[in-house]
Amino acid sequence: MQLIFLGPPAAGKGTQARRLAAEYGIAHISTGDILRAAVKAETVLGRKAQQYMDRGALVPDDVMIGIIQERLQKCDCARGFILDGFPRTLPQAEALARLLESLEKPIDYVINMEVPVDEVLRRMSGRLTCQNCGTMFNLVLNPPRVPGRCDYCGGPLIQRVDDKVETVHERLAIYRKSTEPLVEYYRDRGVLRTVDGTGNIDAITKRIIKAIGG
């Protein structure tokens, strides 16, 4: 099974992607994680990405697609995968479609998690990110077992600058302009499944599983 998760910032995509990956025994591919891993490993593409990141520029689509291609060819993707954080624009979606066609790994479903703006604001005000491994927690939805510490690596939890309330509206505006058109793109291809992303985490997981016929 090949899945893509869409949704506004703080929709809970990462949390639900990890749950679904465990449920179906498939790989959870967070594009932020694999980008950081490629940079840390100093792969050819990782070094290219680092050049842009050092300048504060966006990593070009062709570099990101190359990094994703490398990741999809690893053995843990043989049974399927969930893409979390990519694509974010129509050109990225089109490039990804060409890549997946070449790999014979078509997307089965695109999960569009709908969350109202006031709920996004509430969640983002409580969102924390591990400074070491990048895992995200939320004081509202999935608080860490030990306050201020990551459940997975024990690293310190911080609030990212782009998660602060004053930047949320700008991020939502970017999402609506760049990412919302993907909803129509995937709806036209018959793979879109829209899910209510509010409420209890377990309830949201059940909605997603039901939406994909699980």
SULWORA-V794258 format. One record per pair of residues at least 6 apart in sequence whose C-alpha atoms are under 6 Angstrom apart, sorted by the first residue. I is the first residue (numbers start at 1). J is the second residue. D is the distance in whole Angstrom. If there is no record, write none. Layout:
BEGIN
i & j & d
I & J & D
I & J & D
END
This chain:
BEGIN
i & j & d
1 & 80 & 5
2 & 80 & 5
2 & 81 & 5
2 & 82 & 6
2 & 107 & 5
2 & 108 & 5
3 & 82 & 5
3 & 107 & 6
3 & 109 & 5
3 & 110 & 6
4 & 82 & 6
4 & 83 & 5
4 & 110 & 5
5 & 84 & 5
5 & 110 & 6
5 & 111 & 5
6 & 111 & 6
6 & 112 & 5
7 & 112 & 6
7 & 113 & 5
10 & 120 & 6
10 & 124 & 6
21 & 27 & 6
21 & 28 & 6
26 & 79 & 6
26 & 80 & 5
26 & 81 & 5
27 & 76 & 6
27 & 77 & 6
27 & 81 & 4
28 & 81 & 6
28 & 82 & 5
29 & 82 & 6
29 & 83 & 5
29 & 84 & 6
30 & 84 & 5
31 & 85 & 6
38 & 46 & 4
39 & 46 & 4
39 & 47 & 6
49 & 59 & 6
52 & 59 & 6
87 & 93 & 5
88 & 179 & 5
89 & 178 & 5
89 & 179 & 5
100 & 106 & 6
109 & 191 & 5
109 & 192 & 6
110 & 191 & 6
110 & 192 & 5
110 & 193 & 6
111 & 193 & 5
111 & 194 & 6
112 & 194 & 5
113 & 195 & 5
113 & 196 & 6
113 & 197 & 5
114 & 196 & 5
114 & 197 & 5
115 & 197 & 5
124 & 163 & 6
126 & 138 & 5
126 & 139 & 5
127 & 137 & 6
127 & 138 & 4
128 & 136 & 6
128 & 137 & 5
128 & 138 & 6
128 & 157 & 6
128 & 158 & 5
128 & 159 & 5
129 & 135 & 6
129 & 136 & 4
129 & 157 & 5
129 & 158 & 5
130 & 150 & 6
130 & 155 & 6
130 & 156 & 6
130 & 157 & 4
131 & 156 & 6
131 & 157 & 6
132 & 155 & 6
137 & 143 & 6
144 & 151 & 6
148 & 156 & 6
148 & 157 & 5
149 & 155 & 6
149 & 156 & 5
149 & 157 & 6
186 & 192 & 5
END
